[in-house]
């Protein structure tokens, strides 16, 4: 899970995100029968996961940027590592885990497709230029769910 410090650093706002956030907070206000605006601490509690006993409402300011960057980050990983091919006949279980997650081989991308993502730091693409700092931060977070598909 991403740390609160990283999340607050990467929090994004836009008129669209603010509108969604306002609507969600209005929903919480209506749900609880509150006449006044829902305080920030109540919103923070309501946005905690259900498994922690809260409502699990999404704070879209914190999820917008990861949702945008996740496909880009996956493309960078695939450009460097290739696609994992798993042995589907060898289904791991808790007693007999498959080595290396069941990956039997890696298929590399053709060079012309991989080049843009292999050299993203020096790419003239506005996407990479604008989000370089964020991409670097996410690529350094090995414990995130972004890499769990491997």
N, C-alpha and C positions, 0 to 999 in steps of 0.2 A: 504494500500500500504506500502511496506517496505520502511524504511527511507534510505536516501542516505548513512548514516554512516554504517548501517548494510549491505547494498548492497556492499559497497566498501570493507568492512571487509570480506565478503563472496565471493568476486569475485575470480574466478578460472581461471587458465590458463593451457594449455597443447598444444602440437604441433597441435593436431586436432582442438581445439578451436581457436588457433591463425590462423590456415589456413582458417577456416570459417570466422573469423573476417576480415582477409585480403581480402578475396574474396568479402565480403559484402561492405567493404570500397572501393574496386576497382569498384564495381557496382555503388556506390554513385558517385565516381569520373567520371565514364563514363556517368552517368545520368546527371550530372551537367556540363559536358564538361570541367572539370578542368584538366589542364595539370600536375600540381604538386600534391603531396599527400594532401588528405583532412585533414585540421587542426582538432585537437581534439575538439575544440569548435564547429566546424561545425558538426562533428560526434555526439557530445552530443545533439545538436539541432535536427538533423535528427533522433535520436533514441527516441525522445519524442513521446508520443502517438499522433495518428491522431486527437483525440478529442481536443488536445491542439494546433492544426494547424500545426503539423509537419508531417514527413514521416512515423513515427512508425516503423523504422527499429529496429530489435532486436540486442541488445548488448549481444552476446552469452556468454561473460565472466561473466555476471551478472545472466544469467538464467540457466547455466549448472548445478550448484550445487543444486538450488531449484528443478530442473527437476529430478535430481537423488534422492534427499531426499524426495520428496513429497510422493511417495508410502510407504516409510519407516515410515514417520510421520503419515500417515493415518492408517497404520497397528498398530502403537503404540496407537493411539486414539481408534481404534476399539477394541484392546485388553483390554483397560481400560473401555470403555463405552459400547461396543457391537455395533451391527448394528441398526440404527434407522429404525423402520417400521412406515411408514406414512399411514394415513387414506386417501386412494386415492378417496374415495367417498365424502370427505369433502374438496373441492377445495377452498382454501382461496382467497379472493379478498381484495382490499384496504379497503372496508367498513366493511368486516367481516374477519379479519385475524384469521387464525387457531392458537389456543394456542400451544405454544412450537413448532411452525413451522409445525404443523400437525402430529408430532410424537406421535403415540399412544402407542408404546412399544419399548423396546430395547431387542434385542436377543444377548445374551452373546456367545462369542466364547468358544469352548471346551477348557478346561484347558491345554491340551497337545499342542494345537495350540497357545494359548495366552501367555504361559509362556515365550517364547523367547522375546516377545515384552513387557511384563509386567516388566521384569527385565533387560531391555536393558542397563542400566548404568553399570551393573556388568557382562554383557555377554562377553564370550570369542570370540565372532564373530569379525573378523577383520573389518567388516563394522561398527559396533557400536564403536569399539575401535578407529578407525581412525576418525570417524565423530562425536564423542561425543560432542565436543564443539559446532559444528554447529547444531546438533539435539537439544541441550538444548536451543540455541538461537531461533530457529524456534518454538519450543514448547512454548516459552514464549511470542511469538508474536500472541496474540489472534485476532488482527484485520486483519490478513492476509487471503487471499482467500483460503488458505489451509484448513481452517475449515468451509468454507461456505457450504460444502455439508451436514453439520449436520443440 
